[in-house]
Amino acid sequence: MIGLAALRSPAFRRLWLAQAISLIGDWFTLIALAVVVAQRSHGSGLAISGLLLTQLVPTALVGPWSGVLADRIDRRRLLVASDLIRAGIVSLLIPAVATPAVWPIFALSLAHFTVATVFEPARSALVPRLVAASALVSATTLSSVTWSTMTAVGGLLSGASLALTGVRPAFAIDAATFVASALLIRSIRLPPSKPEAASHGPGFQDGLRYLAAHPRTASVLLVKSFLGLGLADTFLVLYATRVFAVGEGGAVSLGILWACFGLGAVLGPSLLNLVNDGSVRRMRRLIAVGGVCVSLGLFGLGLAPTLGWAAAALLVRGMGGSTDWTYSTVILQKVVPSRLQGRVFALDLALLTLVASVASLTWGYWVDRLGIRPVVTGVAALTLLPLVAWTLSLAPLERRSEE
């Protein structure tokens, strides 16, 4: 069963529970922000893309340096500090949405996700220290499935809540979940770490040097970038608020689409783990399967005549994205030395968000000029290029001897 081996570790159980709690709150804030911006911009694709950029740009610009912190400072303390600071920032959104101005919302969203850049690299780098090597695939799959499940649960709960109570309670709920997460992580007892050679290179350059010396590992960083190219977030919000709007500002349809996207993300690695033997070779091939789902899901979304069709297409897209995210993360956890994992994971996310930021702005610009369906179909066709390149590269990469 997914995660059973990993959950035998008390320390990992607390980290996982903290992740699950805070993720539910995250979706209250994300959907509330999307509803507010969509309403005040009258459904502008560029405005929605701009909101998404406040979430992406910090990871691209600040992310590599946050990886340095994750490798040089106690990772548990970084996670706690990140949670508490974000609780304060999210609380400030409550008075911000009471004003007609949009810029405070964008500014606070930018601050929120700037602080969040420390969390994921530190969390991913901490996991191998909390579980046995044999449970690493289980732990990472559980983390990915948890994100997906909370997307589904949080999407439904927050969509219903926003329709009934408005956006302000959503931010209060998110702030409370950050505090709960911080308390859980603070209580984790870390096992003794294995001695490793120190890494004192300037900034994140040590991570870059490692990747330059290990091109097969470096190629794994392109997997999440492929997901950034076909990022579904902007399209999902526009379909929910402009094409198939249900509830005030599309809050209900937004919750439904996020829930289906999350359900697909649960199913992807859950099903493929049935044929996953835990080897890097097998996971590289399963990444190609995930890429097929990403392209098919986007093609389906471009053709969607109804909300149900769009939900099914996003479910398939979610399956592919979660599969590729999970297995690329496990590969890096397996092959990258612990002393460099914070930097490598930060660079991984930075590359993803750089691609996603440019793609989001570009797609938002063209949606306002061509309409949503032609753009989604065009993006689906574009994702075939990296999928074919990855598939054709598998045999040559595996003939090389490294690591």
Secondary structure, DSSP 8 states (H G I E B T S, - for coil): -TTTTGGGSHHHHHHHHHHHHHHHHHHHHHHHHHHHHHHHTTS-HHHHHHHHHHHHHHHHHTHHHHHHHHHHS-HHHHHHHHHHHHHHHHHHHHHHTTSS-SHHHHHHHHHHHHHHTTHHHHHHHHHHHHS-GGGHHHHHHHHHHHHHHHHHHHHHHHHHHHHHH-SHHHHHHHHHHHHHHHHHHHT--------------STTHHHHHHHHH-HHHHTTHHHHHHHHHT--HHHHHHIIIIIS--SGGGHHHHHHHHHHHHHHHHHHHHHHGGG--S-HHHHHHHHHHHHHHHHHHHHHHHH--SHHHHHHHHHHHHHHHHHHHHHHHHHHHHHS-HHHHHHHHHHHHHHHHHHHHHHHHHHHHHHHHH-HHHHHHHHHHHTHHHHHHHHHHHHHHHHS---
